[in-house]
Amino acid sequence: MATKKRKRRESFGAVRQLPSKRYQASYVGPDGNRYTAPLTFTAMDDARAWLARRRIEIADGLWSPHEAQTEATAKATRVVTFADYAEQYISTRTNRHGAHLSPRTAEEYRRLVKRPLAPFADSRLSAVTPDAVRSWYSDLISSGKKTQAARAYELLKAIFSTAVQDGRVKANPCQIRGGASASTGKKTVPPTPAELAKMLEVIAPRYRAAVLLGAWAGVRYGELTELRRKDLERVGDVYVVNVSRGVTHVTGHGAIVGPTKSEAGVRSIVLPPHVTGDIEAHLDEHVGGFPDALLFPAKNGVKHLRESSFTKHWYPAREAAGREDLPFHGLRHYGATRFALTGATLKEIQSRLGHSTVAAAMRYQHAVGRDEELARRMSDLA
């Protein structure tokens, strides 16, 4: 949850930084009432300059509550553009638990507003029509950016749903059926056991365990790079990975440690016995001895490993296996598939991967050549 910025007391008035990173200035007038600037400012100096002008007006006897109120009213009645309202939506949005958007999510929403949704930026909310949305969506889909189009459309629809609730517009102009589910159609194909073995052979020794945990525990990258020595527990001849946190890297904020992607993400994953030796060796050779030592730290041994640093080792490994197409997340597909082949139920797969729904778990199942085996079983039933 983002922390609230405290007001900065000035010699006159107060300035505070909003979640949008803009500055808001306010002051108490001679009548004892507080007045706020009709606009926010990109720089603190601009906010202070506005306060300085109000102070001079008061000192020179030029200030009046009527004019101050008129300025405040102008703020309330000025035309609200889509960009204005979108920023308000992002800054105030909360989930069902009352928590604000995570810094990473807020950053992504602002990126969508500035880029794919830029054609609507200066438009009045009421001026955005279903025709305009369909035309924009069609152009974005035609450019080949299907996934981005789906994400941007989903945000656009959510913003206008709130605008309808606020009484800003009468109806939501986003009426495209399935608009938020468009995709490129590309599917992640998990590696074969031989391909995985090649990657493990080539990758730098200190990251071998990262590939093993990605493949056999199905952890997400943000979960993986926040794992610490205390999160691995030896039970008999196996290790249990306790996942309860994740880390994200946000521009301007750095590494932010927080809860997992969802409540279901908090889980304990039992690793298969054949990787016990590798995990043991990694802990002995590459991890500090104290409980909070990161399993895969950056080069300085303290900070979290950024994905851009890891890919310098991951890309050559996957290339050696002939799988230049495979994202690290593809190892998660491998883990889900191998777990399914043991006869695990969808509910068990859901629990192991940390998914909130069975439908999400189903996306990670792959046939992996079982058709012949299953066909032979059918013969046994004839």
C-alpha positions as CSV (number, residue, x, y, z in Angstrom):
1,M,0.0,0.0,0.0
2,A,1.4,3.4,-1.0
3,T,2.3,5.6,1.9
4,K,0.7,9.0,2.1
5,K,2.9,12.0,1.5
6,R,2.9,14.4,4.5
7,K,2.3,18.1,3.9
8,R,5.4,20.2,3.7
9,R,5.0,23.2,5.9
10,E,6.1,26.4,4.3
11,S,6.6,29.9,5.8
12,F,3.2,30.5,4.3
13,G,0.7,27.7,3.3
14,A,1.5,24.1,2.8
15,V,2.7,21.9,-0.1
16,R,2.2,18.2,-0.4
17,Q,3.1,15.6,-3.1
18,L,0.2,13.6,-4.4
19,P,0.4,9.9,-5.4
20,S,0.7,11.1,-9.1
21,K,4.0,12.8,-8.1
22,R,2.5,16.2,-8.7
23,Y,2.4,18.9,-6.0
24,Q,-0.7,20.5,-4.4
25,A,-0.5,23.9,-2.7
26,S,-3.0,25.3,-0.1
27,Y,-3.2,28.1,2.5
28,V,-5.4,29.4,5.2
29,G,-6.9,32.8,4.2
30,P,-7.5,35.7,6.5
31,D,-11.0,34.5,7.0
32,G,-9.8,31.2,8.6
33,N,-10.8,29.0,5.7
34,R,-8.4,26.8,3.7
35,Y,-8.0,27.4,0.0
36,T,-6.4,25.0,-2.5
37,A,-4.8,25.9,-5.8
38,P,-7.1,25.1,-8.7
39,L,-4.3,23.1,-10.4
40,T,-1.6,20.8,-9.3
41,F,2.1,21.4,-10.2
42,T,4.8,19.3,-11.7
43,A,7.5,21.0,-9.5
44,M,7.5,22.1,-5.9
45,D,9.0,25.5,-6.9
46,D,5.9,26.2,-9.0
47,A,3.6,25.3,-6.0
48,R,5.7,27.6,-3.8
49,A,5.5,30.4,-6.4
50,W,1.7,30.1,-6.4
51,L,1.6,30.5,-2.6
52,A,4.0,33.5,-2.8
53,R,1.5,35.3,-5.1
54,R,-1.3,34.6,-2.7
55,R,0.7,35.9,0.2
56,I,1.5,39.1,-1.6
57,E,-2.2,39.6,-2.5
58,I,-3.0,39.3,1.2
59,A,-0.2,41.6,2.3
60,D,-1.2,44.2,-0.3
61,G,-4.9,44.0,0.7
62,L,-5.8,42.6,-2.8
63,W,-7.1,39.3,-1.5
64,S,-10.8,38.6,-1.1
65,P,-12.7,35.5,-0.1
66,H,-14.9,35.9,-3.2
67,E,-12.1,35.8,-5.6
68,A,-10.4,32.9,-3.8
69,Q,-13.7,31.0,-3.9
70,T,-14.2,31.8,-7.5
71,E,-10.8,30.3,-8.3
72,A,-11.6,27.2,-6.3
73,T,-15.0,26.9,-8.1
74,A,-13.2,27.2,-11.4
75,K,-11.3,24.1,-10.5
76,A,-14.4,22.1,-9.7
77,T,-16.3,23.2,-12.9
78,R,-13.4,23.1,-15.4
79,V,-13.7,20.5,-18.2
80,V,-12.4,17.2,-17.0
81,T,-10.4,15.4,-19.7
82,F,-9.9,11.6,-19.9
83,A,-6.3,12.0,-18.9
84,D,-7.4,14.0,-15.8
85,Y,-10.0,11.5,-14.8
86,A,-7.7,8.5,-15.5
87,E,-5.1,10.0,-13.1
88,Q,-7.7,10.5,-10.5
89,Y,-8.9,6.9,-11.0
90,I,-5.3,5.5,-10.7
91,S,-4.5,7.6,-7.6
92,T,-7.7,6.7,-5.7
93,R,-8.4,3.1,-6.9
94,T,-8.6,0.5,-4.1
95,N,-9.2,-3.2,-4.1
96,R,-11.8,-5.2,-2.1
97,H,-9.4,-5.1,0.9
98,G,-9.2,-1.3,0.8
99,A,-5.6,-1.3,-0.4
100,H,-4.4,1.2,-3.1
101,L,-2.9,-0.1,-6.4
102,S,0.6,-1.4,-6.0
103,P,3.3,0.9,-7.4
104,R,4.0,-1.5,-10.2
105,T,0.3,-1.7,-11.2
106,A,-0.1,2.1,-11.0
107,E,3.0,2.6,-13.2
108,E,1.7,0.2,-15.8
109,Y,-1.7,1.9,-15.8
110,R,-0.1,5.3,-16.3
111,R,2.0,3.8,-19.2
112,L,-1.2,2.6,-20.9
113,V,-2.8,6.0,-20.5
114,K,0.2,7.8,-21.9
115,R,0.7,5.4,-24.8
116,P,-2.1,3.2,-26.3
117,L,-4.8,5.4,-24.7
118,A,-3.2,8.7,-25.7
119,P,-5.8,9.4,-28.5
120,F,-8.3,10.0,-25.7
121,A,-6.1,12.1,-23.4
122,D,-7.5,15.5,-24.2
123,S,-11.1,14.4,-24.9
124,R,-13.9,15.2,-22.5
125,L,-15.3,12.1,-20.9
126,S,-18.6,12.7,-22.5
127,A,-17.0,13.0,-26.0
128,V,-15.6,9.5,-26.0
129,T,-18.2,7.5,-27.9
130,P,-18.6,3.8,-28.7
131,D,-17.7,4.5,-32.3
132,A,-14.5,6.3,-31.2
133,V,-13.6,3.3,-29.0
134,R,-14.2,0.8,-31.7
135,S,-12.2,2.8,-34.2
136,W,-9.3,3.1,-31.8
137,Y,-9.4,-0.6,-30.9
138,S,-9.5,-1.6,-34.5
139,D,-6.5,0.5,-35.3
140,L,-4.5,-0.9,-32.4
141,I,-5.4,-4.5,-33.3
142,S,-4.5,-4.0,-36.9
143,S,-1.1,-2.8,-35.8
144,G,-0.4,-6.3,-34.4
145,K,-0.5,-5.1,-30.7
146,K,-3.2,-7.4,-29.7
147,T,-2.2,-8.1,-26.1
148,Q,-1.6,-4.4,-25.5
149,A,-4.9,-3.6,-27.0
150,A,-6.6,-6.0,-24.7
151,R,-4.9,-4.5,-21.6
152,A,-5.6,-0.9,-22.6
153,Y,-9.2,-1.7,-23.4
154,E,-9.7,-3.4,-20.1
155,L,-8.4,-0.3,-18.3
156,L,-10.4,2.0,-20.4
157,K,-13.6,0.1,-19.7
158,A,-12.8,0.1,-15.9
159,I,-12.2,3.8,-15.9
160,F,-15.5,4.5,-17.6
161,S,-17.4,2.1,-15.4
162,T,-16.2,4.3,-12.5
163,A,-17.1,7.4,-14.4
164,V,-20.7,6.1,-14.8
165,Q,-20.9,5.4,-11.0
166,D,-19.6,8.9,-10.4
167,G,-22.2,10.4,-12.7
168,R,-19.6,11.8,-15.1
169,V,-21.1,10.0,-18.1
170,K,-24.4,8.3,-18.6
171,A,-23.2,5.1,-20.2
172,N,-19.9,3.2,-20.7
173,P,-18.7,3.7,-24.3
174,C,-16.7,0.4,-24.2
175,Q,-19.1,-2.1,-25.7
176,I,-16.7,-4.4,-27.6
177,R,-17.5,-8.0,-26.8
178,G,-14.3,-9.9,-25.8
179,G,-12.3,-6.7,-26.2
180,A,-10.3,-7.4,-23.0
181,S,-9.4,-11.0,-24.0
182,A,-7.7,-10.4,-27.4
183,S,-4.3,-12.1,-27.7
184,T,-1.6,-12.8,-30.2
185,G,-2.6,-16.5,-30.2
186,K,1.0,-17.4,-29.3
187,K,1.2,-20.2,-26.8
188,T,4.1,-20.9,-24.5
189,V,5.5,-24.3,-25.2
190,P,7.3,-25.8,-22.2
191,P,10.7,-27.2,-22.7
192,T,11.3,-30.9,-23.1
193,P,13.3,-32.8,-20.4
194,A,16.2,-32.8,-22.8
195,E,16.0,-29.1,-23.4
196,L,15.8,-28.4,-19.7
197,A,18.8,-30.6,-19.1
198,K,20.8,-28.6,-21.7
199,M,19.8,-25.3,-20.1
200,L,20.9,-26.5,-16.7
201,E,24.2,-27.7,-18.2
202,V,25.0,-24.3,-19.8
203,I,23.7,-21.7,-17.3
204,A,26.1,-20.2,-14.7
205,P,26.3,-22.4,-11.6
206,R,24.9,-19.8,-9.3
207,Y,21.7,-19.7,-11.3
208,R,21.3,-23.4,-11.8
209,A,19.1,-23.6,-8.8
210,A,16.9,-20.7,-10.1
211,V,16.1,-22.8,-13.2
212,L,15.4,-25.8,-11.1
213,L,13.0,-23.9,-8.8
214,G,11.3,-22.3,-11.9
215,A,10.8,-25.8,-13.5
216,W,10.0,-28.0,-10.5
217,A,8.4,-25.5,-8.1
218,G,6.7,-23.3,-10.7
219,V,7.6,-20.1,-8.9
220,R,7.2,-16.7,-10.6
221,Y,10.3,-14.6,-11.2
222,G,9.3,-12.0,-8.5
223,E,8.7,-14.8,-6.0
224,L,12.0,-16.5,-6.9
225,T,14.1,-13.5,-6.4
226,E,12.6,-12.7,-3.0
227,L,13.2,-16.2,-1.7
228,R,15.6,-16.3,1.3
229,R,17.4,-19.1,3.1
230,K,14.7,-19.1,5.8
231,D,12.1,-19.9,3.1
232,L,13.6,-23.3,2.3
233,E,13.0,-26.1,4.8
234,R,14.6,-29.5,4.6
235,V,12.1,-32.2,5.5
236,G,13.5,-35.7,5.3
237,D,15.0,-36.2,1.8
238,V,13.2,-33.2,0.2
239,Y,13.1,-29.4,0.4
240,V,9.9,-27.4,1.0
241,V,9.7,-24.0,-0.6
242,N,7.6,-21.6,1.4
243,V,6.4,-18.7,-0.8
244,S,4.8,-15.7,1.0
245,R,6.4,-12.7,-0.7
246,G,7.4,-11.3,-4.0
247,V,9.5,-8.4,-5.3
248,T,8.8,-6.0,-8.1
249,H,11.1,-3.3,-9.6
250,V,9.3,0.0,-10.3
251,T,10.8,3.0,-12.0
252,G,11.5,5.7,-9.4
253,H,10.8,3.3,-6.5
254,G,13.4,0.6,-6.9
255,A,12.8,-2.9,-5.6
256,I,9.5,-3.2,-3.6
257,V,8.9,-6.3,-1.5
258,G,5.3,-7.1,-0.9
259,P,2.7,-9.9,-0.8
260,T,2.4,-12.5,-3.5
261,K,0.3,-11.8,-6.6
262,S,-2.8,-13.0,-4.8
263,E,-3.8,-14.6,-1.5
264,A,-3.6,-18.0,-3.2
265,G,0.1,-17.2,-4.0
266,V,1.0,-17.9,-0.4
267,R,1.9,-21.6,-0.5
268,S,4.3,-24.4,0.5
269,I,5.8,-26.4,-2.4
270,V,7.4,-29.7,-2.0
271,L,10.3,-30.2,-4.4
272,P,10.9,-33.7,-5.9
273,P,13.8,-35.6,-4.3
274,H,16.0,-35.6,-7.4
275,V,16.8,-31.9,-7.0
276,T,17.7,-32.1,-3.3
277,G,21.4,-32.3,-3.9
278,D,21.4,-29.3,-6.2
279,I,19.5,-27.2,-3.7
280,E,21.8,-28.3,-0.9
281,A,24.9,-27.4,-3.0
282,H,23.4,-24.0,-3.9
283,L,22.8,-23.1,-0.3
284,D,26.3,-24.2,0.7
285,E,28.1,-22.4,-2.2
286,H,26.1,-19.4,-3.2
287,V,23.9,-18.3,-0.2
288,G,24.9,-16.4,2.9
289,G,24.5,-18.2,6.2
290,F,22.0,-15.9,7.9
291,P,18.2,-16.6,7.6
292,D,17.4,-13.5,5.5
293,A,20.2,-14.1,2.9
294,L,18.7,-14.0,-0.6
295,L,18.9,-17.2,-2.6
296,F,19.7,-15.2,-5.8
297,P,21.1,-11.8,-4.9
298,A,22.5,-9.2,-7.3
299,K,26.3,-9.1,-7.7
300,N,26.7,-7.0,-4.5
301,G,25.2,-9.9,-2.6
302,V,22.5,-7.7,-0.9
303,K,20.2,-6.2,-3.5
304,H,17.5,-8.1,-5.4
305,L,18.5,-9.6,-8.8
306,R,16.9,-7.6,-11.6
307,E,15.5,-9.6,-14.5
308,S,17.7,-7.7,-16.9
309,S,20.8,-9.0,-15.1
310,F,19.5,-12.6,-15.0
311,T,18.6,-12.7,-18.7
312,K,22.3,-12.2,-19.5
313,H,22.7,-15.8,-18.3
314,W,19.3,-17.1,-19.1
315,Y,19.3,-16.2,-22.8
316,P,22.5,-18.1,-23.7
317,A,21.2,-21.1,-21.8
318,R,17.9,-21.3,-23.7
319,E,19.7,-20.6,-27.0
320,A,22.0,-23.6,-26.4
321,A,18.8,-25.7,-26.0
322,G,17.4,-24.3,-29.2
323,R,14.6,-22.5,-27.3
324,E,15.2,-18.8,-28.0
325,D,11.4,-18.4,-27.7
326,L,11.2,-19.6,-24.1
327,P,10.6,-17.0,-21.4
328,F,11.6,-17.8,-17.9
329,H,7.9,-18.0,-17.1
330,G,7.8,-21.0,-19.5
331,L,9.5,-23.1,-16.8
332,R,6.3,-22.6,-14.8
333,H,4.4,-24.3,-17.6
334,Y,6.9,-27.2,-17.5
335,G,6.4,-27.6,-13.7
336,A,2.6,-27.6,-14.1
337,T,2.7,-30.1,-16.9
338,R,5.0,-32.5,-15.1
339,F,2.9,-32.2,-11.9
340,A,-0.2,-33.0,-14.0
341,L,1.4,-36.1,-15.5
342,T,1.7,-37.5,-11.9
343,G,-2.1,-37.6,-11.8
344,A,-2.6,-34.4,-9.8
345,T,-6.0,-33.0,-9.9
346,L,-6.8,-29.5,-11.2
347,K,-7.3,-28.3,-7.6
348,E,-3.9,-29.6,-6.6
349,I,-2.3,-27.9,-9.6
350,Q,-4.1,-24.7,-8.7
351,S,-2.7,-24.9,-5.1
352,R,0.8,-25.7,-6.2
353,L,1.0,-22.8,-8.7
354,G,-0.8,-20.3,-6.4
355,H,-3.7,-19.6,-8.7
356,S,-7.0,-18.2,-7.4
357,T,-9.1,-20.2,-9.8
358,V,-9.1,-23.6,-11.4
359,A,-9.5,-22.0,-14.8
360,A,-6.2,-20.2,-14.4
361,A,-4.5,-23.6,-13.6
362,M,-5.9,-25.2,-16.7
363,R,-4.0,-22.7,-18.9
364,Y,-0.8,-24.3,-17.7
365,Q,-1.6,-27.9,-18.7
366,H,0.0,-29.3,-21.8
367,A,-0.6,-32.7,-23.5
368,V,3.1,-33.4,-24.0
369,G,2.6,-36.4,-26.2
370,R,0.3,-38.4,-24.0
371,D,-2.2,-39.0,-26.8
372,E,-0.6,-42.3,-27.7
373,E,-0.5,-43.5,-24.1
374,L,-4.1,-42.5,-23.5
375,A,-5.2,-44.2,-26.8
376,R,-3.6,-47.4,-25.7
377,R,-5.5,-47.2,-22.4
378,M,-8.7,-46.9,-24.4
379,S,-7.9,-50.2,-26.1
380,D,-7.7,-51.8,-22.6
381,L,-11.2,-50.7,-22.0
382,A,-12.6,-52.1,-25.3
